[in-house]
Amino acid sequence: MYGDLPGFHLSEEGVVQAQKAGDGFVQAGIRLGLIISSPLERAAETAQAVASVTGAPLRFDERLTEWGNALWAGKKIKEFDLKSGYYAEPMVMNGMEPHERAAQRVLSVIHELKFSSDNESVLLVSHREALASAILSINRQPFDRIHDVCLPMGSVWEVVLRDGLPFEAKFKWEF
């Protein structure tokens, strides 16, 4: 498990996906006013690739980092699957950041956004568990549904705001 360990970069496939994401925004006519990314290498490299294609400004925010799982960082995924309790019924959060906290981190970034126009979008580049937690929170679903959130790599989700607050998260497309 990568966790927040340094030195894990995008694969060749990941680089291609990130470039396709940038192209996808341009081809769809989506104007990115800002890209906010986790500073971890694989997210940062994704964000930089999209920014280079779209010309959008880029900033990094620690609140978008990987879901906290320090006890398991660097371990084999198979060991995590077998021993962590994350896939147990009921789910056990042994050495892991609670989903509520991960969701609050991501949502705090969204709450701070100031949109300059209705024609401008903001791209958040983060990691699966942190984003899935935020999606569940926005859609008012319980966190024990985390494994049901279909969040493919290279996917784009839209957060619908109502009265300036996140109201709904919807899957848009993937690369």
C-alpha positions as CSV (number, residue, x, y, z in Angstrom):
1,M,0.0,0.0,0.0
2,Y,1.4,3.4,-1.0
3,G,-0.2,5.4,1.7
4,D,1.7,8.7,2.0
5,L,5.1,7.1,1.4
6,P,7.3,9.1,-1.0
7,G,8.7,7.7,-4.2
8,F,5.6,6.3,-5.8
9,H,5.2,7.9,-9.2
10,L,2.6,7.4,-12.0
11,S,3.1,4.4,-14.2
12,E,3.4,4.8,-17.9
13,E,-0.3,4.0,-18.2
14,G,-1.0,6.7,-15.5
15,V,0.9,9.3,-17.4
16,V,-1.1,8.5,-20.6
17,Q,-4.4,8.7,-18.5
18,A,-3.4,12.0,-17.1
19,Q,-2.7,13.5,-20.5
20,K,-6.0,12.1,-21.8
21,A,-7.7,13.7,-18.9
22,G,-6.3,17.1,-19.8
23,D,-7.3,16.5,-23.5
24,G,-10.8,15.4,-22.3
25,F,-11.4,18.7,-20.5
26,V,-10.3,20.7,-23.5
27,Q,-12.4,18.6,-25.9
28,A,-15.4,18.8,-23.7
29,G,-15.1,22.6,-23.5
30,I,-14.6,22.5,-19.7
31,R,-12.7,25.6,-18.6
32,L,-10.6,24.8,-15.5
33,G,-10.1,27.9,-13.5
34,L,-8.0,26.0,-10.9
35,I,-6.5,22.6,-10.2
36,I,-6.0,21.7,-6.5
37,S,-4.0,18.6,-5.9
38,S,-2.7,16.3,-3.2
39,P,1.1,16.9,-3.0
40,L,1.8,13.2,-3.1
41,E,3.8,12.3,-6.2
42,R,1.3,10.3,-8.2
43,A,-1.5,12.9,-7.7
44,A,0.9,15.8,-8.3
45,E,2.1,14.3,-11.5
46,T,-1.5,13.8,-12.6
47,A,-2.4,17.4,-11.8
48,Q,0.7,18.8,-13.6
49,A,-0.1,16.8,-16.7
50,V,-3.7,18.2,-16.8
51,A,-2.4,21.7,-16.1
52,S,0.1,21.5,-18.9
53,V,-2.7,20.7,-21.4
54,T,-5.4,23.0,-20.1
55,G,-3.2,25.9,-18.9
56,A,-5.1,26.0,-15.6
57,P,-3.2,27.2,-12.5
58,L,-2.2,24.5,-10.1
59,R,-1.8,24.6,-6.3
60,F,-1.2,21.8,-3.8
61,D,-3.2,21.2,-0.6
62,E,-2.3,18.8,2.2
63,R,-6.0,18.2,2.9
64,L,-6.2,16.2,-0.3
65,T,-3.6,13.7,0.6
66,E,-4.1,9.9,0.8
67,W,-6.4,8.4,3.4
68,G,-4.5,8.0,6.6
69,N,-3.4,4.4,7.0
70,A,0.1,4.8,8.4
71,L,0.0,1.4,10.1
72,W,-0.5,-0.2,6.7
73,A,1.7,2.0,4.4
74,G,4.4,0.0,2.7
75,K,2.6,-3.3,3.4
76,K,1.4,-5.7,0.7
77,I,-2.2,-5.1,-0.3
78,K,-3.0,-8.8,0.3
79,E,-1.8,-8.4,3.9
80,F,-4.0,-5.4,4.3
81,D,-7.0,-7.2,2.8
82,L,-6.5,-10.2,5.1
83,K,-5.6,-8.5,8.4
84,S,-6.8,-5.0,8.6
85,G,-10.6,-5.6,9.0
86,Y,-11.4,-3.0,6.4
87,Y,-13.4,-5.6,4.4
88,A,-14.9,-7.2,7.4
89,E,-18.6,-7.0,8.4
90,P,-18.8,-4.8,10.3
91,M,-15.8,-2.8,9.1
92,V,-12.9,-2.3,11.5
93,M,-10.8,0.8,11.2
94,N,-7.6,-0.7,12.6
95,G,-4.8,1.9,12.2
96,M,-6.8,3.9,9.6
97,E,-8.2,7.4,9.5
98,P,-11.9,7.4,10.0
99,H,-13.9,8.0,6.8
100,E,-15.6,11.0,8.5
101,R,-12.3,12.7,9.0
102,A,-11.1,12.0,5.4
103,A,-14.4,13.4,4.1
104,Q,-14.1,16.5,6.2
105,R,-10.6,17.2,4.9
106,V,-11.8,17.0,1.2
107,L,-15.0,18.9,1.9
108,S,-13.1,21.7,3.7
109,V,-11.3,22.4,0.4
110,I,-14.6,22.5,-1.5
111,H,-16.1,24.8,1.1
112,E,-13.3,27.3,0.6
113,L,-13.7,27.6,-3.1
114,K,-14.8,30.9,-4.6
115,F,-16.1,30.5,-8.1
116,S,-15.5,33.5,-10.3
117,S,-18.2,32.5,-12.8
118,D,-20.6,29.8,-13.6
119,N,-18.5,28.8,-16.6
120,E,-15.4,27.9,-14.6
121,S,-14.7,24.5,-13.0
122,V,-12.2,23.4,-10.4
123,L,-10.5,20.1,-10.5
124,L,-9.5,18.3,-7.3
125,V,-6.9,15.6,-7.7
126,S,-6.8,13.3,-4.7
127,H,-6.9,9.6,-3.8
128,R,-9.6,7.0,-3.8
129,E,-10.6,6.6,-0.2
130,A,-10.5,10.3,0.6
131,L,-12.6,11.1,-2.5
132,A,-15.0,8.2,-1.9
133,S,-15.5,9.3,1.7
134,A,-16.3,12.8,0.5
135,I,-18.7,11.5,-2.2
136,L,-20.6,9.4,0.4
137,S,-20.8,12.5,2.7
138,I,-22.1,14.8,0.0
139,N,-24.7,12.2,-1.1
140,R,-25.7,11.6,2.5
141,Q,-24.9,7.9,2.4
142,P,-23.3,5.9,5.3
143,F,-19.6,5.4,5.3
144,D,-20.0,1.6,5.5
145,R,-20.9,1.9,1.8
146,I,-17.4,2.9,0.9
147,H,-16.7,-0.3,-1.0
148,D,-19.8,0.3,-3.2
149,V,-18.5,3.6,-4.5
150,C,-17.4,3.0,-8.1
151,L,-14.4,5.4,-8.4
152,P,-12.3,4.3,-11.4
153,M,-8.8,5.6,-11.9
154,G,-8.9,8.6,-14.2
155,S,-12.6,9.3,-13.4
156,V,-14.2,12.7,-13.3
157,W,-17.0,13.5,-10.8
158,E,-19.1,16.6,-10.7
159,V,-20.0,18.2,-7.3
160,V,-23.3,20.1,-7.6
161,L,-23.5,23.1,-5.3
162,R,-26.7,24.4,-3.9
163,D,-26.6,27.7,-2.0
164,G,-22.8,27.5,-2.2
165,L,-22.6,24.1,-0.4
166,P,-21.9,20.6,-1.9
167,F,-25.3,19.0,-2.6
168,E,-24.7,16.1,-4.8
169,A,-21.7,14.2,-6.3
170,K,-22.2,12.6,-9.7
171,F,-20.0,10.5,-11.9
172,K,-19.3,12.2,-15.2
173,W,-16.8,10.2,-17.2
174,E,-13.5,8.3,-17.1
175,F,-10.4,8.0,-19.3
